Amino acid sequence: MGTKKHGSLATSTLARAILIAIIDAVSIAASFFFALWMRHDFEFSNIPVLYLQCYKQTILLWCALCIIVFTLWRLYNSIWVFVSTNELLRIIAAFLCLAGCAVIVSGFMPTRMPVSYYIIGFLVSFLCVVMIRFAYRLARNLRNQLEINTKGKKLRNVMLIGGGESGRALITEFQTSQFVQDRVVCVIDDNPFKRGRRISGVPIVGGRETIPEMVKEYEISKIVFAIPTCTAAEKKAILDICATTGCPVQTLPGMYQLVNEEVSVSKLRNVNPQDLLGRDPIRVNVDEILNYISGKVVMVTGGGGSIGSELCRQIAKSDPKQLIIFEIYENNAYDIQMELLRRYPKLNLVVLIGSVRNTARLDYVLGTYKPDLVFHAAAHKHVPLMEDSPNEAIKNNVFGTYKMAKAAAKYGVKRFVLISTDKAVNPTNIMGASKRLCEMIVQMMNRESETEFVAVRFGNVLGSNGSVIPLFAKQIADGGPVTVTHPDIIRYFMTIPEAVSLVLQAGYYARGGEIFVLDMGAPVKIDDMARNMIRLSGYEPDVDIKILYTGLRPGEKLYEELLMKEEGMQETANKLIHIGKPIEMDDELFKKQLERLEEAYKVEACDMKQIVAEIVPTYHPYVRN
């Protein structure tokens, strides 16, 4: 079906181009005859026979030459419905080229034609070629308008933010596409020199400060943000104003996403939480990552999860010798396997099912494949669920990490990177405490083996499984209520690709024993994010969609920390990656404490949290009232 559709589309495009070329040829021939007729006072009988014969002998060749030049200048490749200044410039360039050709060709003509013949012929044919293209656009507009009127559909009024080339392209499509049931009625642009001007007939009515006023004046139903080059901070400031209007907002992707792609209404997307962070995407040194992953055997545990799967994506494009995905959930493993095989058909990919708690399985996998690098992302991470199942948190997170670390040391892994969390700092929940124990295991193992063991600690990631942002989006789509645990709760946020790219670069900096801390930017108030998501979806918080405060969950903090005081802080070449110095600890005592923990989880100890608190002095367990 797809092949047939594309084939018919190509045939239609070719047929249209041939039709336009024929019309061009006819109009050019008519233009030069008109020039000859005009030159002789519009009296056919006044035209000398020699001129008429010369015209008949040369006009077909001239029309053919014009069609060739038009083809070279891509005048038949345009989407006619979007014809604009770019098309006009190409037409001008084509006629300048033809003028040069005329000077050369005139020397070989059997009869010397009057100069006015060429001047009038060129001017009239130029006007005809331009009018043919703009007439198509006008006819298309009239037809679309007629169809809308016939169907009785009322167009929604759209405000466009951004009077640049992207905005101009969008206005053109809004005006001409039969599939778009909206119309742009006003443009917002901060450039004072553009105020009062028009873009394709649409007025530029003011800067960002006028958005609320103009929404009312023009009865706006939707706002489109069309400044792909805007900085994140500026974009957030404008979107915050848009959020006060109650109109749904759509936006173009960033400029880096539009490279080599046309600006189009189809590329508009709803505003997402990343747009509200108010900072530019984090960049890393890709060459450094490539240098230490390229040609290596890399293993990712928990490779089907939110972080693990993104690790696999970024590792796959860094040309590893082999990528091993180790995952306990077969559905997750299958999904990422199919995705990577589709995107990287030459990738040497091995996908294995197994648990990091199974020592025999780990011995087989690491003994067989001998990975150079291990990224350990396998873990239980859901805070409230782990509060109700503390023994599982210890069994999976702590002893899964311990067994994985021992296997890595045993089979000569060069570098082991633990994915940790800001919840490991002064934890108030068992999940955070378990990850702090994992960090302690990593630092202990680094002192005891040739393998370089490090941990990377970061905060919340946007869009990860079980995170608050997808939950808000679903709740808004369902009509509410949107649940926020506390009006003052704040969190650090980063996108999954950003977090993973920093994890990979931290792995490059690793020398063993470090806890790398990622700079998450400014903290975000969850209540503000929820309210902005509601407003930018076109609803009013607490009116259309209620916000329900449910209270802090067991073990949940109002704010998270990224570094403990005693760890200190050391910078790396990447200013967004910092190093916490290892804390001194008694390794032998810690091993005995781990033995006690192992015995406790095996018998489903009721006092697991208290046992952990004795090992992790900074852990202060949540106590139910």
C-alpha positions in Angstrom: 0.0 0.0 0.0 2.8 2.4 1.0 4.7 1.8 -2.3 1.5 2.3 -4.4 0.7 5.5 -2.5 4.2 6.9 -3.0 4.2 5.8 -6.6 0.9 7.6 -7.4 2.1 10.7 -5.5 5.3 10.8 -7.7 3.3 10.3 -10.8 0.9 13.1 -9.8 3.9 15.5 -9.1 5.5 14.7 -12.4 2.2 15.2 -14.3 1.7 18.6 -12.6 5.3 19.7 -13.4 4.8 18.7 -17.1 1.5 20.7 -17.1 3.1 23.8 -15.6 6.0 23.5 -18.1 3.5 23.4 -21.0 1.7 26.4 -19.7 5.1 28.2 -19.2 6.0 27.4 -22.9 2.7 28.7 -24.2 2.9 31.9 -22.1 6.5 32.6 -23.2 5.6 32.1 -26.9 2.5 34.4 -26.4 4.6 37.0 -24.5 7.2 37.4 -27.3 4.4 37.5 -30.0 2.8 40.2 -27.8 6.1 42.1 -27.8 6.3 42.0 -31.5 2.7 43.0 -31.9 3.1 45.9 -29.4 6.3 47.1 -31.0 4.2 47.6 -34.2 1.4 49.5 -32.6 -0.9 46.5 -32.2 -1.4 46.2 -35.9 -0.7 42.7 -37.2 -0.3 44.0 -40.8 2.5 46.3 -39.7 4.7 43.5 -38.6 7.4 42.9 -41.3 7.4 39.4 -42.8 11.1 38.9 -41.9 10.3 39.4 -38.2 7.4 37.0 -38.3 9.5 34.3 -40.1 12.3 34.8 -37.5 9.8 34.5 -34.7 8.4 31.2 -36.1 11.8 29.8 -36.7 13.2 30.5 -33.2 10.3 30.6 -30.7 10.1 26.8 -30.2 13.8 26.6 -29.5 13.6 29.6 -27.2 10.7 28.0 -25.2 12.7 24.7 -24.9 15.7 26.6 -23.6 13.5 28.4 -21.1 12.0 25.1 -19.8 15.6 23.7 -19.4 16.7 26.8 -17.5 13.6 26.7 -15.3 14.2 23.0 -14.6 17.8 23.8 -13.6 16.6 26.5 -11.2 14.1 24.0 -9.7 11.0 26.0 -10.7 9.2 22.7 -11.1 10.2 21.2 -7.8 8.3 23.7 -5.7 5.2 22.9 -3.6 3.1 25.4 -5.5 0.7 25.9 -2.6 3.6 27.3 -0.6 5.1 29.5 -3.3 6.7 32.7 -1.7 9.6 35.0 -1.9 12.1 32.1 -2.3 10.3 31.0 -5.4 10.2 34.6 -6.7 14.0 34.9 -6.2 14.6 31.7 -8.2 12.4 33.0 -11.0 14.4 36.2 -11.1 17.7 34.2 -11.2 16.3 32.0 -14.0 15.4 35.1 -16.1 18.8 36.7 -15.5 20.4 33.5 -16.8 18.0 33.6 -19.8 19.0 37.2 -20.5 22.6 36.1 -20.8 21.6 33.3 -23.1 19.6 35.7 -25.2 22.6 37.9 -25.8 24.5 34.9 -27.1 21.6 33.4 -29.1 20.7 36.7 -30.8 24.1 36.7 -32.6 23.0 33.5 -34.4 19.5 34.6 -35.4 18.7 34.8 -39.1 17.2 38.3 -38.6 18.2 41.0 -36.1 15.0 41.6 -34.1 14.3 45.0 -32.4 15.7 45.6 -28.9 12.2 46.4 -27.7 11.1 42.9 -28.8 13.5 41.4 -26.2 12.8 43.8 -23.4 9.0 43.6 -23.7 9.1 39.8 -24.3 11.2 39.3 -21.2 9.1 41.5 -19.0 5.7 40.0 -20.1 7.0 36.4 -19.9 8.4 37.1 -16.4 5.0 38.4 -15.3 3.3 35.4 -16.8 5.6 32.9 -15.1 5.1 34.6 -11.7 1.3 34.9 -12.1 1.0 31.2 -13.1 2.5 30.1 -9.8 0.7 32.6 -7.6 -2.6 31.9 -9.4 -2.3 28.3 -8.4 -1.9 29.3 -4.8 -4.8 31.7 -5.0 -7.1 29.1 -6.6 -6.1 26.6 -3.9 -6.9 29.1 -1.1 -10.3 29.9 -2.7 -11.1 26.2 -3.1 -10.2 25.4 0.5 -12.3 28.3 1.8 -15.2 27.2 -0.3 -14.9 23.7 1.0 -14.9 24.9 4.6 -17.9 27.2 4.0 -19.8 24.4 2.3 -19.2 22.0 5.2 -20.2 24.8 7.6 -17.0 24.5 9.7 -15.8 27.5 11.7 -12.1 28.2 11.6 -10.4 28.6 15.0 -8.3 31.7 15.5 -4.6 31.1 16.1 -2.0 33.4 17.6 1.5 32.9 16.2 4.5 33.8 18.3 7.5 34.6 16.1 7.6 36.7 13.0 10.7 35.0 11.4 11.0 32.6 8.5 9.5 29.7 10.5 6.5 31.8 11.3 6.1 32.9 7.7 6.2 29.2 6.5 3.6 28.2 9.1 1.3 31.1 8.1 1.5 30.0 4.5 0.5 26.4 5.4 -2.3 27.6 7.6 -3.6 29.7 4.8 -3.3 27.1 2.1 -3.7 23.6 3.4 -7.1 21.9 3.1 -6.3 19.7 6.1 -5.8 22.6 8.6 -9.0 23.9 10.2 -7.3 26.9 11.8 -6.4 30.4 10.7 -3.6 32.7 12.0 -5.2 36.0 12.8 -2.3 37.8 14.6 1.5 37.5 15.2 3.5 38.4 18.3 7.1 39.5 17.9 9.4 41.3 20.3 11.2 43.2 17.5 9.8 46.8 17.7 10.6 47.4 14.0 8.2 44.7 13.0 5.2 46.1 14.8 2.4 47.2 12.6 3.7 45.2 9.6 2.1 42.2 8.1 3.3 38.7 7.2 1.3 37.2 4.3 -1.5 39.6 5.3 -1.5 38.7 9.0 -0.7 41.7 11.3 2.1 41.8 13.8 0.3 43.2 16.8 2.9 43.6 19.5 5.5 41.9 21.8 5.1 39.2 24.4 3.7 41.6 27.0 0.6 42.0 24.8 -0.2 38.3 24.6 -3.0 38.2 27.2 -4.6 41.3 25.7 -4.5 40.1 22.1 -5.8 36.7 23.1 -9.0 38.4 24.2 -9.1 41.0 21.3 -8.7 38.4 18.6 -10.7 35.6 20.4 -7.8 33.2 20.2 -8.4 29.5 20.5 -4.8 28.3 20.2 -1.3 29.7 20.5 1.6 28.4 18.3 5.2 29.2 19.4 7.3 29.4 16.3 10.8 30.5 17.3 13.0 27.4 17.0 16.2 29.5 17.7 14.9 30.9 21.0 16.9 30.2 24.2 15.4 27.9 26.8 15.1 30.7 29.3 13.4 33.0 26.8 11.1 30.3 25.7 10.1 29.5 29.3 9.4 33.2 30.0 7.1 33.5 27.0 5.4 30.2 27.7 4.7 31.3 31.3 2.8 34.3 29.8 0.9 32.0 27.5 0.0 29.8 30.4 -2.0 32.7 31.9 -4.3 32.9 28.9 -5.9 29.5 29.2 -5.2 28.7 25.5 -3.6 25.4 24.5 -0.1 26.0 23.2 1.8 24.1 20.5 5.4 24.7 19.6 8.0 23.8 16.9 10.9 21.6 17.8 14.2 23.2 18.4 16.5 24.3 15.5 18.7 21.2 16.0 15.7 19.0 15.4 14.6 20.9 12.3 18.0 20.6 10.5 17.3 19.5 6.9 13.6 19.3 7.5 10.9 21.7 6.4 9.0 23.8 8.9 5.5 22.4 8.8 2.2 22.4 10.8 2.7 18.6 11.0 5.8 19.2 13.1 4.0 21.2 15.8 3.8 19.4 19.1 2.3 20.1 22.5 4.4 22.0 25.0 6.2 19.4 27.2 7.7 19.8 30.7 11.2 20.2 29.3 10.1 23.5 27.7 9.3 24.7 31.2 12.7 23.9 32.8 14.1 27.2 31.5 17.5 25.9 30.5 19.1 24.8 27.3 19.7 21.1 26.6 22.9 19.8 28.3 25.8 19.1 25.9 28.6 16.6 26.4 31.9 15.9 24.7 30.8 13.2 22.3 34.4 12.5 21.2 35.4 11.5 24.8 32.5 9.1 25.1 33.2 7.6 21.7 36.9 7.1 22.5 36.4 5.0 25.6 33.3 3.0 24.3 34.4 2.4 20.7 35.7 -1.1 20.2 34.8 -2.2 23.7 32.5 -5.0 24.9 29.9 -3.1 27.0 27.3 -4.7 29.3 24.2 -2.8 30.6 22.2 -4.4 33.5 18.6 -3.4 33.6 19.0 -2.5 30.0 15.2 -2.5 29.3 14.4 0.2 31.9 14.1 4.0 31.4 17.8 4.7 32.1 19.1 1.4 30.9 17.4 1.5 27.5 18.7 5.0 26.9 22.2 3.9 27.9 21.9 1.2 25.3 20.8 3.6 22.6 23.7 6.0 23.2 26.2 3.2 23.6 25.0 1.6 20.3 25.8 4.7 18.3 29.3 4.9 19.9 30.4 1.9 17.9 31.0 -0.7 20.6 32.6 -4.1 19.7 29.6 -5.7 21.4 26.7 -4.6 23.5 25.2 -7.0 26.0 21.8 -6.2 27.5 21.1 -8.0 30.7 17.5 -7.7 31.8 15.1 -9.7 34.0 11.9 -8.5 32.3 11.6 -10.1 28.9 9.1 -7.6 27.4 11.4 -4.7 28.2 14.4 -6.6 26.8 12.5 -7.5 23.6 11.4 -3.9 23.0 14.9 -2.4 23.2 16.3 -5.3 21.2 13.9 -4.7 18.3 14.5 -1.0 18.4 18.3 -1.3 18.3 18.3 -3.9 15.6 16.1 -1.7 13.5 18.2 1.5 14.0 21.7 -0.2 14.1 21.5 -3.3 11.9 25.3 -3.8 12.0 25.4 -3.6 15.9 26.8 -6.8 17.5 24.0 -7.1 20.1 23.5 -9.8 22.7 20.3 -9.7 24.8 20.2 -12.0 27.8 17.5 -12.6 30.4 18.6 -13.0 34.0 18.8 -11.6 37.5 21.7 -9.7 39.0 20.9 -11.7 42.2 21.8 -15.0 40.5 25.5 -15.6 41.1 25.7 -18.6 38.7 24.0 -16.7 35.9 26.4 -13.8 36.4 29.4 -16.1 36.4 28.2 -17.6 33.1 27.5 -14.3 31.4 30.6 -12.4 32.5 32.8 -15.5 32.0 31.5 -16.0 28.5 31.4 -12.5 27.1 34.2 -10.8 29.2 32.8 -7.2 29.1 35.3 -4.3 29.4 32.7 -1.9 30.7 29.6 -2.5 32.9 26.8 0.0 33.5 24.8 -1.2 36.4 21.2 0.2 36.1 19.3 -2.8 37.4 17.4 -1.7 40.6 14.0 -1.2 42.3 13.5 2.5 42.3 9.9 3.2 43.3 10.0 4.9 46.7 6.5 4.2 48.1 6.5 0.5 46.9 10.0 -0.1 48.5 8.8 1.4 51.8 6.2 -1.4 51.9 8.8 -4.1 50.8 12.1 -3.1 52.4 13.5 -6.6 52.2 13.1 -6.7 48.5 14.8 -3.3 48.2 17.8 -4.7 50.1 17.8 -8.0 48.2 17.6 -6.5 44.7 19.4 -3.2 45.0 22.1 -4.0 47.6 22.9 -7.6 47.0 22.2 -7.4 43.2 24.9 -4.7 43.1 27.2 -6.6 45.4 27.0 -9.9 43.4 27.4 -7.9 40.1 30.4 -6.0 41.5 32.1 -9.2 42.7 31.5 -10.9 39.3 32.9 -7.8 37.5 36.1 -8.0 39.7 36.4 -11.7 39.2 36.2 -11.6 35.4 38.4 -8.6 34.9 36.0 -5.9 34.0 38.0 -2.7 33.5 35.3 -0.2 34.7 32.1 -0.6 36.6 29.6 2.3 36.7 26.8 2.3 39.2 23.7 4.3 38.5 22.8 6.0 41.8 20.4 8.7 42.9 20.1 11.9 44.9 17.9 9.9 47.3 21.0 8.2 48.6 22.0 11.5 50.3 20.7 11.7 53.9 18.0 9.2 52.9 14.6 9.1 54.6 13.4 6.1 52.6 14.6 2.5 52.2 15.1 2.9 48.5 17.5 5.8 49.0 19.3 4.0 51.9 19.7 0.9 49.7 21.3 3.0 47.0 23.6 4.5 49.6 24.7 1.0 50.5 25.3 0.4 46.8 27.6 3.4 46.7 29.5 2.1 49.8 29.9 -1.4 48.1 31.3 0.3 45.0 33.8 2.3 47.0 34.8 -0.8 49.0 35.2 -3.0 45.8 37.3 -0.3 44.2 39.9 -0.6 47.0 40.0 -4.4 46.7 40.3 -5.0 43.0 41.8 -3.9 39.7 38.4 -2.9 38.4 37.7 0.8 38.5 34.4 1.1 40.4 32.5 4.4 40.4 29.0 5.7 41.0 27.0 8.4 39.2 24.3 10.2 41.2 21.5 12.3 39.7 18.0 13.4 40.5 14.7 12.9 38.7 14.5 12.3 35.0 11.6 13.6 32.9 9.4 10.9 31.4 11.0 7.9 33.2 8.7 5.0 34.1 6.7 5.8 37.2 7.8 9.4 37.3 5.5 12.3 38.0 5.4 13.9 34.6 3.7 11.1 32.6 1.3 10.7 35.6 0.3 14.4 35.3 -0.2 14.1 31.5 -2.4 11.1 32.0 -4.4 12.7 34.7 -4.9 15.9 32.6 -6.0 13.7 29.6 -8.5 12.0 32.0 -9.9 15.3 33.1 -8.3 15.3 36.6 -7.7 15.5 39.4 -4.0 16.1 39.2 -2.4 14.8 42.4 0.5 16.7 44.0 1.9 15.4 47.3 2.6 18.8 48.8 2.3 22.4 47.5 6.0 23.2 48.5 7.7 20.0 47.2 10.6 20.7 44.8 12.7 18.4 42.6 15.7 18.5 40.3 14.9 17.4 36.8 16.8 16.3 33.7 15.8 14.6 30.5 16.7 10.9 30.2 19.1 11.5 27.2 20.8 14.3 29.2 21.3 12.2 32.3 22.6 9.2 30.3 25.0 11.3 28.3 26.4 12.7 31.5 26.7 9.2 33.0 28.7 8.1 29.9 31.0 11.1 30.2 31.4 10.6 33.9 32.5 7.0 33.0 35.2 8.6 30.9 36.5 10.6 33.8 36.4 7.6 36.2 39.7 6.6 37.8 38.1 4.5 40.6 36.3 5.2 43.8 34.5 8.4 42.8 30.9 9.3 43.3 30.1 11.6 40.4 27.3 14.1 41.0 25.5 15.6 38.1 24.5 19.3 38.1 20.7 19.1 37.7 20.2 22.9 37.3 17.7 24.9 39.3 15.1 22.9 41.3 11.5 22.9 40.0 8.5 23.4 42.2 6.2 20.4 41.3 3.0 22.4 42.0 4.1 25.1 39.5 4.9 22.4 36.9 1.5 20.8 37.4 -0.4 24.1 37.1 1.6 25.1 33.9 0.9 21.7 32.3 -2.8 22.2 32.9 -2.8 25.7 31.6 -0.8 24.9 28.5 -3.3 22.1 27.8 -6.0 24.8 27.6 -7.5 24.3 31.0 -7.7 26.4 34.2 -6.2 24.8 37.4 -8.8 24.2 40.1 -11.6 25.3 37.7 -11.5 22.9 34.8 -9.1 20.4 36.4 -8.7 20.2 40.2 -5.3 19.9 41.9 -5.5 17.5 44.8 -2.8 17.6 47.5 -2.4 14.1 48.8 0.3 14.6 51.5 3.9 13.4 51.5 4.2 9.7 50.9 6.2 7.5 53.4 9.9 8.3 53.1 9.4 11.3 50.8 11.2 14.6 51.3 10.2 18.1 50.4 13.5 18.5 48.7 16.4 16.2 47.6 20.1 16.7 48.1 22.9 15.7 45.7 25.9 15.7 48.0 26.6 15.0 51.6 28.6 17.6 53.5 31.5 15.3 54.3 32.0 14.3 50.7 33.3 17.7 49.6 33.2 18.8 46.0 35.6 18.6 43.1 35.1 19.8 39.5 35.8 17.9 36.3 36.4 19.3 32.8 32.7 19.2 32.3 31.4 21.8 34.7 28.1 19.9 35.0 29.9 16.8 36.5 31.3 17.0 40.0 33.1 14.5 42.1 32.4 13.7 45.7 35.4 12.4 47.6 35.2 8.9 49.0 34.2 8.7 52.7 36.5 6.7 54.9 35.0 3.5 56.1 36.0 0.2 57.8 35.7 -2.4 54.9 35.9 -5.4 57.2 33.2 -4.1 59.4 31.1 -3.3 56.4 31.4 -6.9 55.1 30.1 -8.2 58.4 27.3 -5.8 58.3 26.4 -7.0 54.8 26.4 -10.6 56.1 23.9 -9.5 58.7 21.7 -7.8 56.1 21.8 -10.9 53.9 20.6 -13.1 56.7 17.9 -10.5 57.6 16.3 -10.3 54.1 16.4 -14.1 53.8 14.1 -14.5 56.8 11.9 -11.5 55.9 13.1 -9.5 59.0 10.5 -7.1 60.4 13.2 -4.6 61.5 15.1 -4.3 58.2 14.9 -0.5 58.3 16.4 -0.3 61.8 19.2 -2.7 60.7 20.0 -0.5 57.7 19.9 2.6 59.9 22.7 1.1 62.0 24.9 0.7 58.9 24.0 3.9 57.2 24.2 6.7 59.9 22.7 9.3 57.6 19.5 7.2 57.1 16.6 8.4 59.1 13.7 6.0 58.5 10.1 7.3 58.1 8.1 6.2 61.1 4.3 5.9 60.7 2.2 7.7 63.2 
